């Protein structure tokens, strides 16, 4: 259909039925629940995931076998220093490390595929869910902040699945296996080696407690900054017009500083981890050499065991280091995943009533009976709206900003539901008509045309996907858009930039009108559709619109009152209530609010 985006004069408050995404940084209080939800997206990859786990176990066992064989080799060479014995052990060690490298390569290769497929499903689900959310959700959230969740946060999950899962699992298995092997070789030396664990535990606890909070703040501030950047880019002309560049730069600097601060401390505290691990690793090495030397002198252990222990000690502390780093990475990913799941937990647009039916066509009788509506409980936007539009009528909505004009249009399109009262379409309560069929019968042309980064042909066909090329061209001719389209380098195959940048505002409006004509709707909504078109073209467009409006019920949100002189019904709204209704001539005769508006515009 025509433009599907309704610009309500921004409700000051979000609709009470739809609780928005929290403004505070996401709390990672439900790590288990969030990881479980991520796991659910790996359903199709679970078999392969367990294969990866098997390769991780294999690589971990091989990494444990290497140091053990090295110690055995040392003892054998000391007892029997023959070249053949040394060569045999070197070949065996070489085979172990070759297979270890192979298992590492396989697990990384397979895990990348698992991660990408999982994130693919997650991203698809999020995008699909966004399409099902009510329009009120998008009216109260910055697009850039939502984009951050769709891109940055999901990419954060992707990076973690790619690397952290494998390394985390490897670290756990390696630590467990190392302790077992050390106990088998020498329980006493193992006890000396593990004296560093309490220091390591409390140090890691102190660090991770702080990094988790800063990583959450970092994700939150990144989303806010992205939202602000998107907002300033889309409104750059207004910023320049009012010379607000300095203020905008200052506000960006504040948001950038908040992101810098959280990122700085997140990275600083997480940077303590390798320093702590290196220090403890050196302490452990000193303990093994000292205690091991005394035990070797007493004949309790061999030199090979000491060599094995020194390797195991590094193999023990390195996974602990990795474990701490990956824990921070997982915390960051969980914070991002929670932000994604917050959107997924948003209630979708309320489903049609169970008895709602699709309608093939609408004759166009619209009745409002005592309709009340509010975005907040204590502030009604519409108060007892009553009117009747007959099939083929042109109904003009007039009033100051915030009077409720666009809200009425939103209710007709079922973007919102009335709190009280009822709306009837051809005698049927609008709740009993499916949203999809109702919207398919409604054409919408706004002041700001919404165009996509596609060809002109595709943009026009958006009004009716099954339209032939000939029908698209005919609609463009009727809207007087054909001439300028043919002057473009590739005519109808010209690819428009985002939002139609590259052609004039008036040309974008012509394309929007052509799209509505191609849709051939039963109900037509015009939001000052010719406001951006020069006078000569406006006369041609008005002629085309008269043909389009013939036999169709049309609602016109009017800003220039001279364009609605011939409307069948004019509704004058103020503070959410209809204060006057009638034809142009009748309202002038009454000499009320509408008459004052007309005189004001004529004298302007």
C-alpha positions as CSV (number, residue, x, y, z in Angstrom):
1,X,0.0,0.0,0.0
2,X,1.0,3.6,0.2
3,X,3.1,5.0,3.0
4,X,2.5,2.8,6.0
5,X,4.1,5.0,8.6
6,X,1.8,7.4,10.5
7,X,3.3,10.5,12.0
8,X,1.2,11.1,15.0
9,X,2.1,14.5,16.4
10,X,4.3,12.6,18.8
11,X,2.3,11.6,21.8
12,X,4.0,13.1,24.8
13,X,3.9,9.9,26.7
14,X,4.1,6.2,25.7
15,X,0.9,4.3,25.6
16,X,0.2,2.8,29.0
17,X,-0.5,-0.7,27.6
18,X,3.0,-1.1,26.2
19,X,5.8,-0.9,28.8
20,X,8.9,0.3,27.0
21,X,12.5,-0.9,27.2
22,X,14.0,0.2,30.5
23,X,16.1,3.3,30.6
24,X,18.4,1.9,33.2
25,X,21.4,-0.3,32.2
26,X,20.3,-3.9,31.8
27,X,20.9,-5.9,35.0
28,X,22.6,-9.2,34.4
29,X,20.7,-10.8,37.3
30,X,19.4,-13.8,35.2
31,X,22.6,-15.1,33.6
32,X,21.3,-18.7,33.7
33,X,17.9,-17.7,32.1
34,X,19.6,-15.6,29.4
35,X,22.1,-18.4,28.6
36,X,19.2,-20.9,28.5
37,X,17.4,-18.6,26.0
38,X,20.5,-18.4,23.8
39,X,20.8,-22.2,24.0
40,X,17.3,-22.5,22.6
41,X,18.5,-20.8,19.4
42,X,21.1,-23.5,19.0
43,X,18.5,-26.2,18.7
44,X,19.5,-27.1,15.1
45,X,23.2,-27.0,16.0
46,X,23.2,-29.1,19.2
47,X,24.4,-32.3,17.6
48,X,27.4,-30.4,16.1
49,X,27.9,-28.6,19.4
50,X,28.3,-31.9,21.2
51,X,30.8,-33.0,18.5
52,X,32.8,-29.8,19.3
53,X,32.6,-30.7,23.0
54,X,34.2,-34.1,22.2
55,X,37.0,-32.4,20.3
56,X,37.5,-30.0,23.2
57,X,37.8,-33.0,25.5
58,X,40.2,-34.7,23.1
59,X,42.4,-31.6,22.8
60,X,42.4,-31.0,26.5
61,X,43.5,-34.6,27.2
62,X,46.2,-34.3,24.6
63,X,47.4,-31.1,26.2
64,X,47.6,-32.9,29.5
65,X,49.4,-35.9,28.0
66,X,52.2,-33.8,26.5
67,X,53.7,-32.6,29.7
68,X,53.4,-36.0,31.3
69,X,55.3,-37.6,28.4
70,X,57.9,-34.9,28.6
71,X,58.5,-35.7,32.3
72,X,58.7,-39.4,31.5
73,X,61.2,-38.6,28.7
74,X,63.4,-36.7,31.1
75,X,63.5,-39.5,33.6
76,X,64.2,-42.1,30.9
77,X,67.0,-40.1,29.4
78,X,68.5,-39.6,32.9
79,X,68.3,-43.4,33.6
80,X,69.2,-44.5,30.1
81,X,70.7,-41.7,27.9
82,X,70.5,-43.5,24.6
83,X,69.6,-41.6,21.3
84,X,67.1,-44.2,20.2
85,X,65.2,-43.8,23.5
86,X,65.1,-40.0,23.1
87,X,64.1,-40.2,19.5
88,X,61.2,-42.6,20.3
89,X,59.9,-40.1,23.0
90,X,60.3,-37.2,20.6
91,X,58.3,-38.9,17.9
92,X,55.6,-39.7,20.4
93,X,55.5,-36.2,21.7
94,X,55.4,-34.8,18.1
95,X,52.4,-37.0,17.3
96,X,50.6,-35.8,20.5
97,X,51.1,-32.2,19.6
98,X,50.1,-32.6,15.9
99,X,46.8,-34.3,16.9
100,X,46.3,-31.6,19.5
101,X,46.7,-28.9,16.9
102,X,44.3,-30.7,14.6
103,X,41.6,-31.0,17.2
104,X,42.0,-27.3,18.0
105,X,41.5,-26.4,14.3
106,X,38.4,-28.6,14.0
107,X,36.7,-27.3,17.1
108,X,37.3,-23.7,16.1
109,X,36.1,-24.3,12.5
110,X,32.9,-26.1,13.6
111,X,32.2,-23.6,16.4
112,X,32.3,-20.7,14.0
113,X,29.6,-22.3,11.9
114,X,27.5,-23.0,15.0
115,X,27.9,-19.4,16.2
116,X,27.0,-17.9,12.9
117,X,24.0,-20.1,12.4
118,X,22.8,-19.4,15.9
119,X,23.2,-15.6,15.6
120,X,21.5,-15.8,12.1
121,X,18.4,-17.3,13.8
122,X,18.5,-14.8,16.6
123,X,18.9,-11.8,14.3
124,X,16.0,-13.1,12.1
125,X,13.8,-13.6,15.1
126,X,14.5,-10.1,16.4
127,X,13.9,-8.5,13.1
128,X,10.7,-10.4,12.6
129,X,9.5,-9.6,16.1
130,X,10.2,-5.9,15.4
131,X,7.8,-6.1,12.5
132,X,5.0,-7.3,14.8
133,X,5.4,-4.7,17.4
134,X,2.7,-1.9,17.7
135,X,3.4,1.5,16.2
136,X,3.4,2.9,19.8
137,X,6.7,1.0,20.5
138,X,8.5,2.8,17.7
139,X,7.1,6.2,18.6
140,X,8.8,6.1,22.0
141,X,12.2,4.6,21.1
142,X,15.1,6.1,19.1
143,X,15.8,4.2,15.9
144,X,19.5,4.3,16.5
145,X,19.2,2.7,19.9
146,X,17.1,-0.1,18.4
147,X,19.7,-0.5,15.6
148,X,22.4,-0.9,18.3
149,X,20.5,-3.9,19.7
150,X,20.0,-5.4,16.3
151,X,23.7,-5.0,15.3
152,X,26.1,-4.3,18.2
153,X,24.5,-6.5,20.9
154,X,23.9,-9.4,18.6
155,X,27.4,-9.1,17.2
156,X,28.6,-9.2,20.8
157,X,26.8,-12.5,21.3
158,X,28.3,-13.8,18.0
159,X,31.9,-13.0,19.1
160,X,31.3,-14.7,22.4
161,X,29.9,-17.9,20.8
162,X,32.8,-17.9,18.4
163,X,35.6,-17.9,21.0
164,X,34.4,-17.8,24.6
165,X,32.4,-21.0,24.6
166,X,35.3,-23.1,23.3
167,X,37.9,-21.4,25.5
168,X,35.7,-21.5,28.6
169,X,34.9,-25.2,28.2
170,X,38.6,-25.9,27.4
171,X,39.7,-24.1,30.5
172,X,37.3,-25.9,32.8
173,X,38.4,-29.3,31.4
174,X,42.1,-28.4,31.4
175,X,42.0,-27.2,35.0
176,X,40.2,-30.3,36.2
177,X,42.5,-32.6,34.3
178,X,45.6,-30.8,35.4
179,X,44.7,-31.1,39.1
180,X,43.9,-34.8,38.7
181,X,47.3,-35.4,37.0
182,X,49.2,-33.4,39.6
183,X,47.5,-35.4,42.4
184,X,48.4,-38.7,40.8
185,X,52.1,-37.6,40.4
186,X,52.6,-36.0,43.8
187,X,49.8,-35.1,46.3
188,X,52.2,-33.1,48.5
189,X,53.6,-31.0,45.7
190,X,50.1,-30.4,44.4
191,X,49.1,-29.1,47.8
192,X,52.0,-26.6,47.8
193,X,51.1,-25.6,44.2
194,X,47.4,-24.9,45.1
195,X,48.2,-22.5,47.9
196,X,47.8,-19.7,45.4
197,X,44.1,-20.6,44.8
198,X,42.6,-18.5,47.7
199,X,44.5,-15.4,46.5
200,X,43.4,-16.1,43.0
201,X,39.8,-16.7,44.0
202,X,39.4,-13.5,46.1
203,X,41.3,-11.4,43.5
204,X,39.1,-12.7,40.7
205,X,35.9,-12.1,42.7
206,X,36.9,-8.5,43.4
207,X,37.7,-7.8,39.7
208,X,34.7,-9.5,38.1
209,X,32.3,-7.9,40.5
210,X,33.3,-4.5,39.1
211,X,33.9,-5.5,35.4
212,X,30.3,-6.9,35.1
213,X,28.8,-3.6,36.1
214,X,30.9,-1.5,33.8
215,X,30.4,-3.9,30.8
216,X,26.6,-3.4,31.3
217,X,27.0,0.3,31.4
218,X,29.2,0.2,28.3
219,X,26.5,-1.6,26.3
220,X,23.8,0.9,27.5
221,X,25.9,4.0,26.8
222,X,26.8,2.6,23.3
223,X,23.1,2.2,22.4
224,X,22.3,5.7,23.7
225,X,25.1,7.2,21.7
226,X,24.1,5.3,18.5
227,X,20.5,6.6,19.0
228,X,21.7,10.2,19.4
229,X,23.9,9.9,16.3
230,X,21.0,8.6,14.2
231,X,18.8,11.4,15.5
232,X,21.3,14.1,14.7
233,X,22.0,12.7,11.2
234,X,18.3,12.6,10.4
235,X,17.8,16.2,11.7
236,X,21.0,17.7,10.4
237,X,19.2,20.4,8.4
238,X,17.3,21.6,11.4
239,X,20.5,21.6,13.5
240,X,22.2,23.8,10.9
241,X,19.1,26.0,10.3
242,X,19.1,27.0,14.0
243,X,22.9,27.0,14.4
244,X,22.8,24.3,17.1
245,X,26.0,22.6,16.0
246,X,27.9,23.6,19.2
247,X,25.1,22.4,21.5
248,X,24.8,19.1,19.5
249,X,28.6,18.6,19.8
250,X,28.5,19.3,23.5
251,X,25.7,16.8,24.0
252,X,27.5,14.2,21.9
253,X,30.7,14.8,24.0
254,X,28.7,14.1,27.2
255,X,27.4,10.8,25.8
256,X,30.8,10.0,24.4
257,X,32.4,10.7,27.8
258,X,29.9,8.4,29.5
259,X,30.8,5.7,27.1
260,X,34.5,6.4,27.5
261,X,34.2,6.3,31.3
262,X,32.4,2.9,31.4
263,X,34.6,1.4,28.7
264,X,37.7,2.7,30.4
265,X,36.9,1.1,33.8
266,X,35.6,-2.1,32.2
267,X,38.8,-2.6,30.3
268,X,41.0,-1.4,33.2
269,X,39.5,-3.8,35.7
270,X,39.5,-6.7,33.2
271,X,43.1,-5.8,32.5
272,X,44.0,-6.6,36.1
273,X,43.3,-10.2,35.4
274,X,46.3,-11.1,33.2
275,X,48.6,-9.1,35.6
276,X,47.3,-11.1,38.6
277,X,47.6,-14.4,36.7
278,X,51.2,-13.6,35.7
279,X,52.2,-12.8,39.2
280,X,50.6,-15.9,40.6
281,X,52.1,-18.0,37.8
282,X,55.5,-16.8,38.8
283,X,54.8,-17.5,42.5
284,X,53.6,-21.0,41.6
285,X,56.7,-21.6,39.6
286,X,58.9,-20.6,42.5
287,X,56.9,-22.8,44.9
288,X,57.2,-25.8,42.6
289,X,61.0,-25.3,42.1
290,X,61.6,-24.8,45.8
291,X,59.3,-27.5,47.3
292,X,60.0,-29.9,44.4
293,X,63.8,-29.5,44.8
294,X,63.5,-30.5,48.5
295,X,61.3,-33.4,47.7
296,X,63.7,-34.6,44.9
297,X,66.6,-34.4,47.3
298,X,64.7,-36.6,49.8
299,X,64.0,-39.0,47.0
300,X,60.2,-38.5,47.2
301,X,59.9,-37.5,43.5
302,X,62.0,-37.6,40.4
303,X,63.4,-34.7,38.3
304,X,60.9,-35.6,35.5
305,X,58.0,-35.0,37.9
306,X,59.3,-31.5,38.7
307,X,59.6,-30.8,35.0
308,X,56.0,-32.1,34.5
309,X,54.8,-30.0,37.4
310,X,56.4,-26.8,36.1
311,X,54.6,-27.3,32.8
312,X,51.3,-28.2,34.5
313,X,51.5,-25.1,36.8
314,X,51.6,-22.8,33.7
315,X,49.0,-25.0,32.1
316,X,46.9,-24.6,35.3
317,X,47.2,-20.8,35.7
318,X,46.8,-20.0,32.0
319,X,43.3,-21.6,31.8
320,X,42.4,-19.7,35.0
321,X,43.5,-16.5,33.3
322,X,41.5,-17.5,30.2
323,X,38.5,-18.5,32.4
324,X,38.5,-15.0,34.0
325,X,38.8,-13.2,30.7
326,X,36.1,-15.4,29.1
327,X,33.9,-14.8,32.1
328,X,34.1,-11.1,31.5
329,X,33.4,-11.6,27.8
330,X,30.4,-13.8,28.6
331,X,29.1,-11.1,31.0
332,X,29.3,-8.6,28.3
333,X,27.5,-10.9,25.8
334,X,24.8,-11.7,28.4
335,X,24.3,-8.0,28.9
336,X,23.9,-7.6,25.1
337,X,21.6,-10.6,24.9
338,X,19.4,-9.3,27.7
339,X,18.9,-6.1,25.7
340,X,17.9,-8.2,22.7
341,X,15.5,-10.3,24.7
342,X,14.0,-7.2,26.3
343,X,12.7,-6.3,22.8
344,X,11.6,-9.9,22.2
345,X,9.6,-9.7,25.4
346,X,7.7,-6.6,24.3
347,X,4.1,-7.5,23.6
348,X,3.4,-7.8,19.9
349,X,0.5,-5.9,18.3
350,X,-2.6,-7.2,19.9
351,X,-4.0,-10.1,17.9
352,X,-7.3,-9.7,16.0
353,X,-10.4,-10.8,17.9
354,X,-11.2,-14.5,17.5
355,X,-14.2,-13.7,15.3
356,X,-12.5,-11.0,13.3
357,X,-12.9,-11.5,9.5
358,X,-11.0,-10.4,6.5
359,X,-12.9,-8.0,4.2
360,X,-12.5,-8.1,0.4
361,X,-13.8,-4.5,-0.1
362,X,-15.1,-1.6,1.9
363,X,-17.8,0.8,0.7
364,X,-16.5,3.4,3.2
365,X,-19.1,4.2,5.8
366,X,-17.1,5.2,9.0
367,X,-18.9,5.8,12.3
368,X,-17.3,7.0,15.6
369,X,-19.6,6.5,18.6
370,X,-18.4,8.0,21.9
371,X,-14.7,7.2,21.2
372,X,-12.3,7.9,24.0
373,X,-8.5,7.3,23.8
374,X,-5.5,8.2,25.9
375,X,-1.8,7.5,25.7
376,X,-1.8,7.9,29.5
377,X,-4.5,7.3,32.0
378,X,-4.6,10.8,33.3
379,X,-4.5,12.6,30.0
380,X,-7.1,11.9,27.4
381,X,-6.1,12.5,23.8
382,X,-9.6,12.0,22.4
383,X,-12.8,12.8,24.4
384,X,-16.2,11.4,23.2
385,X,-15.6,11.6,19.5
386,X,-18.8,11.2,17.5
387,X,-19.2,11.5,13.7
388,X,-20.4,9.7,10.6
389,X,-18.8,9.6,7.2
390,X,-20.8,8.3,4.3
391,X,-19.3,6.2,1.5
392,X,-17.5,8.6,-0.9
393,X,-17.4,11.5,1.6
394,X,-14.3,13.7,2.1
395,X,-13.8,14.3,5.8
396,X,-11.4,17.0,6.8
397,X,-9.7,17.1,10.2
398,X,-8.8,20.6,11.3
399,X,-7.3,21.9,14.5
400,X,-4.1,23.0,16.3
401,X,-1.2,20.6,16.9
402,X,-2.0,18.0,19.4
403,X,-5.8,18.3,18.9
404,X,-6.0,14.6,18.0
405,X,-6.2,14.7,14.2
406,X,-3.6,12.0,13.5
407,X,-4.8,9.9,16.5
408,X,-8.2,9.6,14.8
409,X,-6.4,8.4,11.6
410,X,-4.4,5.9,13.7
411,X,-7.6,4.5,15.2
412,X,-9.2,4.0,11.8
413,X,-6.0,2.2,10.7
414,X,-6.1,0.1,14.0
415,X,-2.7,1.2,15.0
416,X,-4.4,1.8,18.4
417,X,-7.7,0.6,19.9
418,X,-10.2,3.0,21.5
419,X,-10.4,2.9,25.3
420,X,-14.2,3.5,25.2
421,X,-16.8,3.7,22.5
422,X,-16.7,2.0,19.2
423,X,-15.7,2.5,15.5
424,X,-17.8,1.0,12.8
425,X,-16.8,0.3,9.2
426,X,-19.7,-0.4,6.9
427,X,-21.8,-1.2,10.0
428,X,-19.2,-3.7,11.4
429,X,-17.3,-3.0,14.6
430,X,-13.7,-2.3,13.5
431,X,-12.5,-4.9,16.0
432,X,-14.3,-7.6,14.0
433,X,-12.3,-6.7,10.9
434,X,-8.8,-8.1,10.6
435,X,-6.1,-5.5,10.7
436,X,-4.4,-6.8,7.5
437,X,-7.5,-6.7,5.3
438,X,-8.4,-3.3,6.7
439,X,-5.0,-1.8,6.1
440,X,-4.9,-3.4,2.6
441,X,-8.0,-1.3,1.9
442,X,-6.4,1.9,3.1
443,X,-4.2,4.2,1.2
444,X,-2.0,6.7,3.0
445,X,-0.1,9.7,1.7
446,X,1.9,11.7,4.2
447,X,3.7,15.1,4.1
448,X,7.0,13.3,4.3
449,X,7.1,10.5,1.7
450,X,8.7,7.3,2.8
451,X,10.8,5.8,0.0
452,X,13.2,2.8,0.1
453,X,16.7,2.1,-1.2
454,X,15.3,0.4,-4.3
455,X,14.4,1.2,-7.9
456,X,11.6,3.7,-8.6
457,X,9.6,0.8,-10.1
458,X,10.0,-1.2,-6.9
459,X,9.0,1.8,-4.8
460,X,5.9,2.4,-6.8
461,X,4.9,-1.3,-6.9
462,X,5.1,-1.3,-3.1
463,X,1.5,0.0,-3.3
464,X,0.4,-3.3,-5.1
465,X,3.0,-6.0,-5.5
466,X,1.2,-7.8,-8.3
467,X,0.9,-4.7,-10.5
468,X,2.4,-5.0,-14.0
469,X,5.0,-2.6,-15.3
470,X,2.3,-1.0,-17.5
471,X,0.0,-0.4,-14.5
472,X,2.9,1.2,-12.5
473,X,3.7,3.6,-15.5
474,X,0.0,4.5,-15.8
475,X,-0.2,5.4,-12.1
476,X,3.0,7.5,-12.4
477,X,1.5,9.3,-15.4
478,X,-1.8,10.0,-13.5
479,X,0.3,11.5,-10.6
480,X,2.3,13.6,-13.1
481,X,5.5,11.8,-12.0
482,X,6.3,10.0,-15.3
483,X,8.0,13.0,-16.9
484,X,10.6,13.6,-14.3
485,X,11.2,9.8,-13.9
486,X,12.0,9.5,-17.6
487,X,14.6,12.3,-17.2
488,X,16.5,10.3,-14.6
489,X,19.5,8.3,-15.9
490,X,17.8,4.9,-15.8
491,X,14.2,6.0,-15.7
492,X,12.1,3.6,-13.7
493,X,15.1,1.4,-12.9
494,X,16.9,4.3,-11.1
495,X,17.8,3.2,-7.6
496,X,16.9,5.8,-5.0
497,X,19.0,6.6,-2.0
498,X,17.7,6.0,1.4
499,X,14.5,8.0,2.0
500,X,14.6,9.1,-1.6
501,X,17.6,11.4,-1.2
502,X,18.9,12.5,-4.6
503,X,15.5,13.8,-5.9
504,X,13.5,16.8,-4.7
505,X,11.0,16.8,-1.9
506,X,8.2,17.5,-4.3
507,X,9.3,14.6,-6.6
508,X,9.3,12.3,-3.6
509,X,5.8,13.4,-2.9
510,X,4.7,12.7,-6.5
511,X,6.0,9.2,-6.2
512,X,4.1,8.7,-2.9
513,X,0.9,9.8,-4.6
514,X,1.5,7.6,-7.6
515,X,2.0,4.7,-5.2
516,X,-1.3,5.4,-3.5
517,X,-3.0,5.6,-6.9
518,X,-1.6,2.2,-7.9
519,X,-2.9,0.7,-4.6
520,X,-6.5,1.7,-5.5
521,X,-7.7,1.8,-1.9
522,X,-11.3,1.9,-0.6
523,X,-10.2,4.3,2.2
524,X,-7.8,7.2,1.5
525,X,-5.9,9.2,4.1
526,X,-4.1,12.4,3.0
527,X,-1.9,14.4,5.3
528,X,-1.6,17.6,3.4
529,X,-0.5,15.5,0.4
530,X,0.3,18.5,-1.9
531,X,2.1,20.7,0.7
532,X,5.5,20.2,-0.9
533,X,4.5,20.7,-4.5
534,X,4.6,24.0,-6.6
535,X,1.4,25.7,-7.5
536,X,1.2,24.5,-11.1
537,X,1.9,20.9,-10.2
538,X,-0.5,21.1,-7.3
539,X,-3.4,21.9,-9.7
540,X,-2.5,18.8,-11.7
541,X,-2.2,16.7,-8.6
542,X,-5.5,18.0,-7.2
543,X,-7.2,17.0,-10.4
544,X,-5.6,13.5,-10.2
545,X,-6.6,13.2,-6.5
546,X,-10.2,14.1,-7.3
547,X,-10.3,11.2,-9.7
548,X,-8.7,8.9,-7.0
549,X,-11.1,10.2,-4.3
550,X,-14.2,9.7,-6.4
551,X,-16.4,7.0,-4.8
552,X,-13.9,6.5,-1.9
553,X,-14.1,7.8,1.7
554,X,-11.2,10.2,2.2
555,X,-9.8,11.6,5.4
556,X,-7.8,14.8,5.0
557,X,-5.6,16.2,7.7
558,X,-5.8,19.8,6.7
559,X,-3.2,22.5,7.5
560,X,-4.1,24.9,4.7
561,X,-7.8,25.4,4.9
562,X,-8.2,26.6,1.3
563,X,-7.6,23.0,0.2
564,X,-10.7,21.6,2.0
565,X,-13.4,24.1,0.9
566,X,-15.3,21.3,-0.9
567,X,-15.1,18.7,1.9
568,X,-18.4,17.0,2.7
569,X,-17.6,17.2,6.4
570,X,-15.1,19.2,8.4
571,X,-14.4,18.2,11.9
572,X,-12.8,21.0,14.0
573,X,-10.9,19.5,16.9
574,X,-9.4,21.2,20.0
575,X,-7.8,19.4,23.0
576,X,-9.1,16.1,21.8
577,X,-12.8,17.0,21.4
578,X,-14.9,18.0,18.3
579,X,-16.0,21.5,18.9
580,X,-17.5,22.2,15.5
581,X,-18.6,20.1,12.5
582,X,-20.1,20.9,9.2
583,X,-19.3,22.0,5.7
584,X,-16.9,24.9,4.9
585,X,-19.9,27.3,4.2
586,X,-21.8,26.2,7.3
587,X,-18.8,26.7,9.6
588,X,-18.1,30.1,8.2
589,X,-21.7,31.1,8.8
590,X,-21.4,30.0,12.5
591,X,-18.5,32.4,12.9
592,X,-16.8,30.2,15.5
593,X,-13.3,28.7,15.9
594,X,-13.1,27.5,12.3
595,X,-14.1,30.9,10.9
596,X,-11.4,32.5,13.0
597,X,-8.8,30.0,11.6
598,X,-9.8,30.9,8.1
599,X,-9.6,34.6,8.7
600,X,-6.2,34.1,10.4
601,X,-4.8,32.2,7.4
602,X,-6.2,34.7,4.9
603,X,-4.6,37.6,6.7
604,X,-1.3,35.8,7.2
